[in-house]
């Protein structure tokens, strides 16, 4: 089994509590509204949204299932594992994500996400595939951030 880990960091002018609520705890409601052409629906197929729950995200071209490993609304941390769907193959066993939103000195947020990809055998992931995945995540983050800036009373 191969393991590849990388960390990304992004900043935002929006407070961590608002970004956490919008992008994590209420993502099943907000994301399909913000990105209706890309995200058709998000539903909990097991559990209530807390640790141990399984969330299914239905895209125009497929789906993914996430197992929520940890969700802490006090520390703004969220850990989950991609367990099925787009991104999982005979070469990739699973992908784990560890996300933390921290306050920045200017009242905004520093978002840190560590991604760990577990491959079957010694399969190597191409740099352009990693870059494409990172750009998708950053795009989602930017859409939520733009919504929160435009709607300052949302998720207060």
Helices and strands as residue ranges (DSSP letters): E 2-12, H 16-20, I 21-25, H 27-34, E 39-46, E 54-59, E 62-72, E 77-85, E 92-103, E 109-119, H 127-150
